[in-house]
Amino acid sequence: MNLKDYLTISKAAAMIGVSQSTLRNWDKAGKLLPYRHPVNGYRLYSRQELEVILQEVQEK
């Protein structure tokens, strides 16, 4: 796991244009599962997965 390939919840939310609360709700619903930072347990989102979601939204 390379941490450079992951974004914090605030940066992930900004990247795809949603709030941090939305990402937390998607986590609870199982729509977008974050990884957890190995030291502090913070949510981390894969850049690659976020780019896929962003492309899907833009295609609509």
Order of alpha helices (4+ residues) and beta strands (2+ residues): beta-alpha-alpha-beta-beta-alpha
